[in-house]
Amino acid sequence: MLSFFSLCAFVLVAQVPSASQVVPEDVPGIVKAGTKIELVKGSLDGADDPIGLPDGTTLFTEPPANRIWKIDQAGRISVFRENSNQGLGMSLDSKGRLFSVQSAYGHTGIAVISPPGTETVITDNFEGMPFGRPNDLIVDKKGGVYFTDPGLNGAQAEAVKKALAGKPLPPGLPPAVYYVPAGGKAIKVADRIERPNGITLSRDEKALFLNNTNGLYMLAFDINPDGTLRNRRNFAVYEGRSKRPNDLPGIVTGADGLIIDSEGRLYALTAAGVEIFSPQGKQLGIIHMSCNDQDCQGLAFSGPKKSTLYVAGRGAVWKIEMLSTGFKGRAK
């Protein structure tokens, strides 16, 4: 009998990676035209959400295989963790604990998964209801966790129904963004967003930025002292338009992973590739690329100088040597 993990319709079977890509044009101060987009590892059962660790190593997830991989400074690749509950986004706190989104149906939430002996569930419900399918997270300097829960898209919902032998899905939470204060319970801090996805903080942690897969705009919020949000606004306009419908309303831009660099610039994965914006929301350029000829899903700065951009999606991971560097004030 096939397991639930095998049934998930969002899973793409292992694919042969696309031919080598190069950066097509200069983005001044960020990346040079002609820079190779190098394949790191392919033929995976999905690939997502890399993160650079302080020692220059890199982790990335293989959600359908229930696995997290590690790339060391020499480029050697090994399994970091099995039984990841279809882990997606990852983030570190000031104590070096690794937080992971848990997206497997029936086990959704946020957990600390490393180092050994610190494992614990941070949250697995909101007001008694389980989360739908959390996607990305970031830990602030106070130890609080912001995370997105876009819920199940159409294909994912059908896969769960099959796993439930055709039984109807129970009522679920609508798409939302949550905050879990250190030692506290989940608070809903933003909603009425078609599909909240990648999430990050400004360098001073006074603002939160959010990608909307089914929206035209990256959103920004100011952060209150208690971690709640105010002053929601359209921060930047995406150029990407996805060819992959997800059976949800909105303009499908494919906006997914989201990170910042040392200058506070934002890097958003969309159907166009890596769209780069100034701290004021002006588009600075695009690294036009794809992941196996489809939308990419996760990205991170990593390496000894935090100047290598790793991009994951659709069963493979690539890397690009950048002129810019990732923000060194936190792992993500």
N, C-alpha and C positions, 0 to 999 in steps of 0.2 A: 504494500500500500504506500502511496506517495505521502510524504509528510506535508504539513502545512507549508514549510519553507520551500518545498519543491513546487507547491501549487501557486505560490504568490505570483500574480500576473504581472506585477511590476518588474519581476526578475527577467533579465535578458540572458539568454544562454551565452556561454563563453564565445567570444568572437575573435577573429583574426584582426589585430589592430590595423588602423588605416596606415597608408604609406607615410613616410616621414613628412613632417610639416616644418615650415619655417615661419618666423614672424614676418609678415608681409611688409610692414612699414614702421618707420621710427615712431616711438612715442618719447619725445625729448625728456631726458633725465630718468627714464623708466626702463626702456628696452630698445635695443638696436634692431633695425631691419636686417633680415637675414639670419638672425639668431635661430639655432636649431631648436625645435620642439621635440625633445628626445623621449622615446619610449623607455620607461623604467620597467614596467611589468605588464603583460597582457594576458589574454585567455583566462581571465577571472570570471567568476559568477557574480558580476557586479563589482563596482569599485566606487568609493565615495569618501568624503570628509577627511582629507589628510589634516594633520596637525604637526607643527614643528616643536620638538622638545628642547629644553635649555641646553642639552649636551650636543645639539646639532643633528640628532637622529629624527626620523620622521615616522609617524604612524599613519595608517589609512585603513579604512574599513572595507570588508567584503560582506555586506549585510546578508544576502541570501545564503551564504555559506556559513554564517554565524561565526565570523572570524575577523580578527584584527591583525594586520601585518606591520612589521617594523623594517625600515630601511636604515642601516647604520651609515656612519660617515664615509665608509669605503664603498657604499653602494650595495652591500650585501643585504639580501632580503630574507627574513625569517618570520615565522609565526610568533606574534606577540601574545595573543590570547585566543582561545577557542571558547565556544559557548557564550557568545557575546550578546545574546537576545536580540539579534539583528541590529547591533549597535550602529548608530549613525554619527551625528556630531559629537565632538569631544572638546574638552577644555580643561585647563589646569587651574587650581587655586593657589594661593600664596604659600601653602604648605607642601605643594608638589603633588597633591592628590589629583588623579585623573578622573574627571567626570565624563560620563557617557550617556547619550540618549539611548533608550531601550525602545525599539519600535516593533518588536514581535507581538502579534495579537495575543492578548491575555496577559502580557507582561510589560505593558507600556509604562514609561516613566523616565525618571532620571536617577542614575546610580553612580556611586564612586566605585571604580573597578580596580584601582591600583594606587599605591603599592600593596602587596599582599598584607593582609591583616587589617586594612582600612575599609574593606568592602562594606558598603551599606546602601540601602535604598533611600534616596533623598525625598522623592515623592512618587506616588503611583496613582493619584486620583485628585480630582477637584470637587470639593463638596460631595464626596462619596461616589462620584462617577469616574470610571477609568478614562484615561486619555485616549484619543483616537489613534494617532500614529505620530508622536513627536518627531521632530526632524533635526533641529539645530539648537545649540545652546552656547552661552558664554558666561563665565564666572567673573563677578566683579571683585574689586580689592577688599570688599567687606565679607566675601564668602557667599554672597547671594548669587542665585542662578537665574538668568533670563533664558527662556526657551520658547520655541515655536511649536505649535501643534496644528498643522494644516488638516489633520484628519486623513481619511482614506479617499483617494480619487476613485473614479469609476472602476478601473481595472483592478485596483487593490481590493475594493469592496466585493467585487465578484469573486476574487480569489478566496477571500475569507468565507464567503457563502459556501463555496465548494468545500472548504475545510470543515464547515459546520454541517456538512451533508445537506445543503439546501435550506437549512433553517434561516429564517429572516434575521438580519442583524438587529441587535438590541439598539435602542435609541442611544445616540452618541453626543458628545460635546461638539458645539460648532467650532470652526477654526478660530484660534485665538493665540495671544502671546501671554505667557505667565512669568511671574517672578516668585522665587522661593527665597525668602530671607534666611540667612544662616540660622539653622535650628528651628525654622518656622514652617508654616504650611503654604501651599501654593496660593498666590493671589492673581486673579486675572487682571492684566494691566492694559490690554488692547484687544479689540475685536472688530467685527465688521470689515475684515480683510479677506479677500477671496481665498488666497492660499499663502499664508505667511511661511517663509522658508528661512534663508540665511539670515543670521543676526550677528551684530557686533556692536562694540562700544567705541566712542571716541577715545583719544589718548588720555584725556583728563576725566573720563567717565561721567561727563556732564550731559552727554547725548547718547541716545541709542539709535542705531540704524537697522533697517529691516528690508529684506527683499520680499517681493510679492510675485510669485510665479505667474499668477493670472492677473497682473496689474501692469499699468503703464509706468508707474512711478516707484522708485525707491522711497521709503518713508523714513522720516526722522522724528524723534521725540526728545523733549527735555526731560531730565530725570529729577524727581523730587528727593529730598533727604531720606524718605522711607522706601525708596526704590520704585514707587509708582511713577507713572508717566504723565506728561502734560504737553500741550502745544504740538499736537500731531500736525505734520505738514508733508506735502509732496516735496522731496528733497532733490531728486534727479530723475531725468527721463531716460528710459531704456531705449536703445535702438533695436535690440533683438526682437524677432517675432518667430515663435516656434512653429514647426510643422507637426508637432506631437500633441494632438488634443488630449485633454485629461478629463473630459466630461464634466467640467466645472465651469461656472460663468466667468466672464472677464476676458481681457486681452491676454492671450497666452504668450508671454515674452520669454518664458523659460528661466526667469531669474531664480537663481539657486544659491550657491555658496557666496559668502561675503566676508571680506577681510579688510584690514587697513595696513598702511605701511608706516615707516618711521616719520614721514612728513604729514601724516594724517589723511593721505589720499585713500580713496575707497576703490576696491577691486571687486566687481560684481560679475559673476558668471551668468550669462544669458545665452539665448540661441545665437547671438552674434559672436560669442567668444568671451574674452575677458574685457569688460567695459570698465574704464578707469575714470574716476571722477575726482575733482579737487575737493578740499575740505568745505568748499562753498557749494558743491553740487554741479560744477561745470564739467562737461565731458572733456577729457584730455586726450583720449584716443582709445582704440580698441585693438587688442591682440586677437585677430580673427583666427579662430581655430575650432575644431570639433573633436569629439571623442567617439571614434569609430563611426564617423559621419553623422553623429547625433549630438544633441545638447549635452555639454559637460555638466557635472554635478557638484564637485567640491574642489576647493583650492586652499593652499597655505604656503606661506614663506617658511623656509627651513634651511638647514645646512649650517656649517660652522659660522658663517658670516650672516646668516639669515637672508641670503641674496639669491637663493634658488626658489623659484615658484613651482610648486607641485600642483598639477591639475589632474583630477580623477573623474572617471565616469564611464559608464557603459562597458565595464569589464576590463579597464586598463588605467594605468597611471603614466603621466608624462611629466617632464621637467623642463624648465626654461631658465637659463642664466640671465639674471636681471641686472640693470644698473641700480635700480632702487633696492631697498632692503625693508624687511618686515619690521614692525614695531617691536622693540625689545623690552618694553615695559610689562609685557605678559606674553604667554605662549601664542595667543591668538588675537 
